[in-house]
């Protein structure tokens, strides 16, 4: 069985869709599946994140995602143009190649047009988030749809009932409480530490987080907020921090290598995710595996990960009072925070295994190849 993964962003950044495809490919390979990749790269530069583990073809095309997220108008049209150009180049390459039996695509519905060239090749589309409603006709042509989180509900309501729920996993042998020098490195001392890990993009709603933190430190000065990651809105968020005069309370770490992340989770007391929407964030699972209690907005697929009062606290998006109250509740109750963290590690070990998700996906492949 030969599977080719197509992922636009894999060579540019590592978001949830990229993490899913990479881990799924690694585990499918353990199950005897032959894996190759077709990924994007900038027009005139090398891939920022080269993929060396698998046979990989790089597709040069404009990368307009970050730019589109900086402008208040026309962003969705730029993203569509970016996707269309990438898909066009992919179709040209895929039409000439014959080293795959199944095409596994990350959210690029235009690639189902491959069936016009290679009618016998099954196309499986995986959605890291809900697809646009204009995709309906193309989605009907896909041989299988897979998704997780809120995208499963959305696709079943608007497109197809047969979408298969395959959740991401988390490597709980890697993401676990560990010795950490992060508090010393950033001079945090005995202060309580709130942690965010993710991209600085509009959906993460970090301006809401900073505005809330401004109110939190009016109650307790012994709290710090660490923001791990990068993205097109990073300078905007830094500007808000400066405006509120919070520079000594909020730490920007920049991009952190994946193999260093457990130390950052282990240094924190609470993981906070203030998104205005999030389908099924990997960072929540990583924080859970590291025994952190979670404070999160009640949006998208997050309520599937967090049960209110059991392994975290859920609040309404953009409600500063609710987020402030939830943070202080855990800051002021170490016993509750530690109990939630303990439950979180138990949950990920029970429910979120990469190898089990890979086995489910391989079964779908087998069924498709049998016709």
C-alpha positions in Angstrom: 0.0 0.0 0.0 1.5 3.3 -1.1 0.1 6.6 0.3 1.1 10.1 -0.8 0.3 12.9 1.6 -0.3 16.4 0.1 0.1 19.2 2.6 0.5 22.8 1.5 1.9 24.2 4.8 4.3 21.3 5.8 7.4 23.1 4.4 6.3 26.5 5.8 5.1 26.0 9.3 3.8 23.3 11.6 0.2 23.9 12.7 -2.4 21.3 13.7 -2.9 19.9 10.2 0.8 19.5 9.6 1.4 17.8 13.0 -1.5 15.4 12.3 -0.1 14.4 8.8 3.5 14.0 10.1 2.6 11.9 13.1 0.0 9.9 11.1 2.6 9.2 8.4 5.1 8.0 10.9 2.7 5.6 12.5 1.3 4.4 9.2 4.9 3.6 8.2 5.2 1.4 11.4 2.1 -0.4 10.1 3.8 -1.3 6.8 2.5 1.5 4.6 4.8 3.1 2.1 4.7 6.9 2.6 5.7 9.9 0.4 4.9 13.6 0.6 4.0 16.5 -1.7 4.5 19.8 0.2 4.7 23.5 -0.5 7.8 25.7 -0.5 8.3 29.4 -1.2 8.8 30.5 -4.8 12.4 31.6 -4.5 13.6 30.0 -1.3 14.1 26.6 0.3 11.4 25.2 2.5 11.5 26.6 6.0 10.8 23.2 7.4 12.3 20.6 5.1 10.9 17.0 5.4 13.7 14.5 5.3 12.1 11.4 6.8 10.1 10.5 3.8 10.4 10.8 0.0 9.3 14.3 -0.6 8.5 16.5 -3.6 8.4 20.3 -3.1 5.9 22.4 -4.9 6.9 26.1 -5.4 4.0 28.6 -5.2 3.2 31.9 -3.4 2.5 31.6 0.3 0.0 34.2 1.1 -1.5 32.9 4.3 0.4 35.1 6.8 0.0 38.2 4.6 -3.7 37.6 4.3 -4.1 37.5 8.1 -2.5 40.9 8.4 -5.1 42.7 6.3 -8.7 43.4 7.3 -10.1 43.1 3.8 -9.7 40.6 1.0 -7.8 38.0 3.1 -10.0 35.1 2.2 -9.6 35.8 -1.5 -5.8 35.8 -1.2 -6.0 32.5 0.7 -8.2 31.0 -2.0 -5.8 32.2 -4.7 -2.9 30.7 -2.8 -4.7 27.3 -2.5 -5.7 27.3 -6.2 -2.2 28.0 -7.4 -0.8 25.2 -5.2 -3.5 22.8 -6.2 -2.9 23.5 -9.9 0.8 22.8 -9.6 0.1 19.7 -7.6 -2.3 18.3 -10.2 0.4 18.8 -12.9 3.0 16.8 -10.8 0.6 14.1 -9.6 -0.7 13.5 -13.1 2.9 12.4 -14.1 3.7 10.4 -11.0 2.7 6.8 -10.5 4.3 6.0 -7.1 1.1 6.0 -5.0 -2.1 4.0 -4.6 -4.0 6.6 -2.5 -3.9 10.3 -2.2 -4.2 11.7 1.4 -4.9 15.5 1.2 -4.9 18.1 3.9 -7.9 20.3 3.2 -7.3 21.0 -0.5 -10.6 20.0 -2.0 -9.5 21.2 -5.5 -7.2 18.1 -5.6 -10.2 15.8 -6.1 -9.9 16.9 -9.8 -7.1 14.4 -10.0 -9.8 11.8 -10.5 -10.3 13.3 -14.0 -6.7 12.2 -14.8 -6.4 9.1 -12.7 -9.8 7.7 -12.1 -8.7 4.7 -10.1 -6.8 6.6 -7.5 -8.8 7.1 -4.3 -8.7 10.6 -2.8 -9.0 11.0 1.0 -9.4 14.5 2.3 -8.7 15.4 5.9 -10.0 18.6 7.3 -8.2 20.3 10.2 -11.2 22.6 10.5 -14.7 23.1 8.9 -14.5 23.5 5.1 -16.1 26.4 3.2 -19.7 25.8 2.0 -18.7 26.4 -1.6 -16.8 23.2 -1.5 -19.9 21.0 -1.5 -19.7 19.8 -5.2 -16.0 18.9 -4.9 -16.4 17.2 -1.6 -19.0 14.9 -3.0 -16.4 13.5 -5.4 -13.9 12.6 -2.7 -13.7 8.9 -1.9 -13.5 9.5 1.8 -13.6 12.4 4.3 -11.9 12.3 7.7 -11.9 15.0 10.4 -11.9 15.5 14.1 -13.4 17.9 16.6 -16.0 20.4 15.5 -15.3 19.8 11.8 -17.0 16.4 12.1 -20.2 18.0 13.3 -20.1 20.7 10.6 -19.4 18.3 7.7 -22.2 16.0 8.8 -24.6 18.9 9.0 -23.7 20.6 5.7 -22.0 18.0 3.4 -21.8 14.3 4.0 -22.9 12.0 6.8 -20.1 9.5 6.1 -17.2 11.6 7.4 -15.1 9.5 9.7 -14.0 10.9 13.0 -10.2 10.2 13.5 -8.8 12.3 16.3 -5.2 13.4 16.6 -3.1 11.7 19.1 -0.4 12.9 21.5 2.9 11.2 22.3 2.4 10.9 26.0 5.9 9.3 26.4 7.4 12.5 25.1 4.9 15.1 26.4 5.1 14.5 30.1 6.2 16.3 33.3 9.9 16.7 33.1 12.8 18.6 34.8 12.8 22.1 33.4 15.2 25.1 33.5 12.6 27.5 32.0 11.8 29.3 35.2 15.4 30.1 35.7 16.0 31.0 32.1 13.3 33.6 32.1 13.7 34.7 35.8 10.2 33.6 36.8 11.2 32.5 40.3 8.2 31.5 42.5 5.7 33.5 40.5 2.7 31.6 39.1 3.0 31.0 35.3 0.2 31.0 32.7 1.2 29.5 29.4 0.0 29.8 25.8 1.5 27.8 23.0 0.4 28.4 19.4 0.5 30.7 16.4 -0.1 34.4 16.6 -3.1 34.5 14.3 -6.6 36.1 14.6 -8.4 32.9 15.7 -6.2 32.6 18.8 -7.5 35.9 20.0 -4.4 36.8 22.0 -5.6 40.4 22.4 -8.4 39.1 24.6 -5.8 37.1 26.6 -3.6 40.2 27.2 -6.6 42.4 28.1 -7.7 39.9 30.7 -4.2 39.4 32.1 -4.1 43.2 32.6 -7.1 42.7 35.0 -5.7 39.6 36.6 -2.5 41.2 37.8 -4.6 43.9 39.6 -5.6 41.1 41.9 -2.2 39.3 42.2 1.1 40.7 41.1 2.9 37.3 41.4 1.6 36.0 38.1 3.4 35.8 34.7 2.1 35.1 31.3 4.3 33.2 28.7 3.4 33.3 25.1 5.2 30.6 23.0 5.1 30.8 19.2 5.2 33.1 16.3 2.9 34.4 13.6 1.7 37.4 11.6 0.1 39.2 14.6 3.1 38.9 16.9 4.1 42.6 16.6 0.5 43.6 17.0 0.3 41.7 20.3 3.6 43.1 21.5 2.2 46.6 20.8 -0.8 45.9 23.0 1.5 44.6 25.8 3.5 47.8 25.5 0.4 50.0 25.5 -0.8 48.3 28.7 2.7 48.6 30.3 2.8 44.8 30.9 6.3 44.2 29.5 7.7 42.9 32.9 4.8 40.5 33.3 4.4 39.0 29.8 7.2 36.9 28.2 7.5 36.3 24.5 9.7 33.3 23.8 9.5 33.2 20.0 9.4 29.9 18.1 10.4 27.0 20.2 11.6 23.6 18.8 9.1 20.8 19.3 11.6 18.7 21.3 11.9 21.6 23.9 8.2 22.1 24.4 7.8 19.6 27.4 10.1 21.8 29.4 7.8 24.8 28.8 4.7 22.9 29.7 6.4 21.5 32.8 7.4 25.0 34.0 3.8 26.3 33.9 1.0 26.2 36.4 -2.0 26.7 34.0 -2.4 26.4 30.3 -4.7 29.1 28.8 -6.2 29.0 25.3 -8.3 32.1 24.5 -9.4 31.3 20.9 -12.4 32.8 19.3 -12.6 29.5 17.4 -10.5 26.3 17.5 -11.4 23.0 15.9 -9.4 20.5 18.1 -6.1 22.1 19.2 -3.1 19.9 19.6 -1.6 22.2 22.2 -4.4 21.4 24.5 -3.6 17.6 24.3 0.1 18.3 24.8 -0.6 20.4 27.9 -3.0 17.7 29.2 -0.3 15.1 28.8 2.1 17.3 30.9 -0.5 17.4 33.7 -1.6 21.0 33.3 -5.1 22.2 34.1 -6.7 24.0 31.2 -8.6 27.3 31.0 -10.2 27.6 27.6 -13.0 29.2 25.6 -16.1 27.2 25.0 -15.7 27.2 21.2 -15.4 24.7 18.3 -14.1 21.3 19.5 -12.5 22.4 22.7 -15.5 21.2 24.8 -14.8 17.7 23.5 -11.4 17.9 25.1 -12.3 19.8 28.3 -15.2 18.9 30.7 -16.1 21.9 32.8 -14.9 21.5 36.3 -13.5 18.0 35.7 -10.2 18.6 33.8 -10.4 22.3 33.2 -12.6 25.5 33.1 -14.5 26.8 30.1 -15.5 30.4 29.6 -17.3 32.4 26.9 -15.1 34.0 24.2 -14.2 37.6 24.8 -15.7 37.6 28.3 -12.9 39.2 30.4 -14.6 38.7 33.7 -15.1 35.0 33.1 -11.6 34.4 32.0 -10.2 36.4 34.9 -12.3 34.5 37.4 -11.3 31.1 36.0 -7.6 31.9 36.1 -7.8 33.2 39.7 -9.8 30.2 40.7 -7.0 27.8 39.8 -4.2 30.2 40.9 -5.8 30.3 44.3 -6.5 26.6 44.6 -3.4 24.5 44.1 -5.2 21.3 45.1 -7.9 21.7 42.4 -5.4 22.6 39.7 -3.2 19.6 40.5 -6.2 17.3 40.5 -7.3 18.5 37.1 -3.8 18.1 35.8 -3.7 14.5 37.0 -7.0 13.7 35.3 -5.7 15.3 32.1 -2.8 12.9 31.8 -5.1 9.9 32.4 -7.5 11.2 29.7 -4.8 11.5 26.9 -3.4 8.0 27.7 -6.9 6.5 27.4 -8.2 8.4 24.4 -5.5 9.9 22.2 -3.1 7.4 20.7 -1.4 8.1 17.3 -1.0 4.4 16.5 -4.7 3.7 17.1 -5.7 6.6 14.9 -3.3 5.3 12.2 -4.9 1.8 12.4 -8.3 3.3 11.8 -7.1 5.3 8.8 -5.3 2.3 7.4 -8.6 0.4 7.5 -10.2 3.1 5.4 -7.4 2.8 2.9 -7.9 -1.0 2.7 -11.6 -0.6 2.1 -11.0 1.9 -0.7 -8.5 -0.3 -2.4 -10.9 -3.2 -2.3 -13.4 -1.0 -4.1 
